Amino acid sequence: MRSASGLAGSLLVPCIYQIMVELGFSHRAAFLASLFTILDNSLIIQSRVIMLDSFVIFLSYLSVLCYLKFYHLRHRPFSGEWHRGLIYTGLSLGTLLGVKYTGLLGLGCVGLLTLCDLWQLIADTTIDLLDFLLHFLLRGVYMLGIPLVISLILFFIHFTVLTNSGPGNAFVSKPFRNTLIGTVETTSEPIHLSPNTTLLRYGSHVSLKSTDALCWLHSHPHLYPLKYPDDRGSSYQQQVTCYEFADINNLWEVRRPLGPGGVAGAGSDSHDPVRNKDLVELVHINTSKILNSHDVAAPLTPTHQEVAGYVNYSSQFVPHLEWRLEVTGVPDGSPVFHERGKLKLKLIHEHSKQTLACTGKRLPEWAFQQYEVVTERDVSSTTAVWSLEDVVLPPPSNATAWAEEERLIREKTQNPGTGSAKSEDEDDDSQETLNFWEKYVELQVHMATAHGNLGEHQFGATPHNWPLMGKLLPYWLDEKGNAQVTLIGNPVMWWVASVGIVVFLAVTAVHLLRRRREIFDLPHGEMAEFHQWWTSGSVLLVGWLAHYLPYFLLSRVLFLHHYLPAVPFKLMLLAAVCEHFYAWLKRCG
């Protein structure tokens, strides 16, 4: 993988050189742009780590190069070379999107160049309407259709080759998991009392999965910070989060609430059936802390209440440990039958009447980047729905009696939602699978929303910090020494190139304004050369803006490496500015 990333980084240099030549700059300027690219530390570092950014950067510039070569064939429309140019552009864009969806910025860049090209065709009176529509249609087919087909082919290969289950199971639905080989439907080995045992009993160890954020209710022996960065205080109790992977810390015991004074109530040691609308307590198996909520603002969503594992610091800190279990479609008081991943429930906090929910926001490093869990007032929220996943029953003293009791309860239960005797159709439904299109759509949704709610990160950097490299990004730190790998660009080139953008805009504006006032600073022949310079420079400026400005619209945490696809554009623009001033100095000399 490192060699592949290094190869992509190496191929970027000749690609940069050829782009400068295609834009009409001299070989001297092309060499200078390539040299700037070679000397940039950030691009070298990125090509040495196992990340996708090197491929994205190379394929983005390859797509631009292919389109520029196609553009130079505009005087031979619909020829074989013209069609091949569009096909190569479409193949480059398709491969780019197949690597990472940040490649959409590369597609947007080429799309802007295409719109400028079509605008010139509109102004060309020698082209009739039918030919223009054909130009428009063929560009759409080649530059949108081909990338879509490549995306489908890549996902088809992905689904065909990657057929085994793994740690990524947590991110997909149960029907999707059913298409994978070796899917294990439980993280622990439950004790099956009979083939159809589905009755939920007190004392069961369960895991709950958010149907919205696709993560498990989780806790660990770490406390909320005493104070947050905005000076708000927390309860300083045990963290309760939502974790994307199956883990032993996802298990909770369902038990009856303790009586007054913390005394176990009647029947608390029995394994009676859990009934809909029962008041329950959830006890974290590994730490023995009870799920609690109180009038303390949540870490990232202050409008919601914090959820924590109760720590008894003081008798004045009154716990509110009772939760009302509500199952949709089950009559109140009816026994709860479950089937893994299919039983959907809500947990209503009895004291506050708010519902347990996962906001989908990632907590900072002190919570290991896991998701935030809160209680919220809107009990109908989709973020408040949980599915019952693993159910581990304690070893029964009399398995036969339990099985008989369960059979009798099932016979008495008439509502299908409570788990009355399962029909063959329902058993078949538990093995429901997805076809290619359904799996494709599900993965697109997951990829589109995966990073939408990332929380703060100590090395996160906002886009306005990027051009001057305001914040670096450590990739690796040696815990025992001072060795580290940090993403850092060449400071001189980054700063000078950022100034070069301003210089390009200023020089171009001055020349164009003076020309509008019929003040010609350059002879006619040199003015044509200047026209080529500022139009080609505008292409580079558009490329830089297309890979930079969209990040201002994102609310998720961003890092310096997101800026790297834009960096070679401003390095090429710096080389163009240097060539322009070199020519100006020659004229003055």
Secondary structure, DSSP 8 states (H G I E B T S, - for coil): -HHHHHHHHHHHHHHHHHHHHHTT--HHHHHHHHHHHHT-HHHHHHTTSSSSHHHHHHHHHHHHHHHHHHHTTTTSTTSHHHHHHHHHHHHHHHHHHHH-GGGHHHHHHHHHHHHHHHHHHHH-TTS-HHHHHHHHHHHHIIIIIHHHHHHHHHHHHHHHH--B--GGGGGS-HHHHTTSBT--S-SS----SSTT--B-BTT-EEEEEETTT--EEEEEEEE--SB-TTS-B----EEEEEESS--GGG-EEEE----GGG---TTTTS--B-BTT-EEEEEETTT--BEEEEEEE-SS-TTSEEEEE-----TTS-----EEEEETT--TT-B-B--TTT-EEEEEETTT--EEEEEEEE--GGGTT-EEEEEES-TT-GGG-EEEEEEE----S-HHHHHHHHHHHHHH---GGGT-S--HHHHHHTT----HHHHHHHHHHHHHHTTTT----TT---GGGTTTT-S-EEEEE-SSSS-EEEE---HHHHHHHHHHHHHHHHHHHHHHHHHHTT---S-HHHHHHHHHHHHHHHHHHHHHHHTTGGGGG--S---GGGGGGGHHHHHHHHHHHHHHHHHHHHHH-
